[in-house]
Amino acid sequence: MPAAVFRDLKSYAEILTRIGNATIPIELANLIAPMIERFMATDRALAKARRNAAQPAPASPERSG
C-alpha cells in the first residue's frame, strides 16, 4: 500500500474513532474490506460489466450448405 494511502487511512480511522466516541481505536484492517465492498457496490461500470457478462452470447446463425 502506498505510504500516502496508508497515512490517509490511518487518519480516517482516527477520525472515525473520535466522532464515534470509541474507547478502542478502529483497526485499519477492519476498515478496508467494508470500504472495498461499498466501492464495488456503487461502481456503475462494474455493475454494467457484470450484467453484460451474465447475458448469454447471441447465437450465431447456422450455415447451410
Beta strands, then each sheet from edge to edge (+ up, - down):
end
